[in-house]
Amino acid sequence: MDELTEEDKKTVACSRKIERFLSQTFFVAEDEQGDLGIMPGHTALLTKLLSGPVRVVKQNGEEEIFYVSGGFLEVQPNSVTPFCHK
């Protein structure tokens, strides 16, 4: 990762943080159409993320919220891959 720019490092860090939540119960972000809720088995899609909060509801019911300044989100039935800035 040493050869990445600071902006690219932030993008990778954000992506890794969200990928850690793949086993979680529920993931909410805002795209161009409004709030997008993602659960395991969600239909595949690619969407543009808006700036704002991303909420993860963990299996134990705890929530974690962090903020992104836009980007894209790829959803597959068993994975979520964000391309965003935190």
PyMOL commands that set and color helices and strands:
alter all, ss='L'
color gray80, all
select helices_A, chain A and resi 6-19
alter helices_A, ss='H'
color red, helices_A
select strands_A, chain A and resi 26-31+34-38+45-57+63-76+79-84
alter strands_A, ss='S'
color yellow, strands_A
deselect
rebuild
show_as cartoon
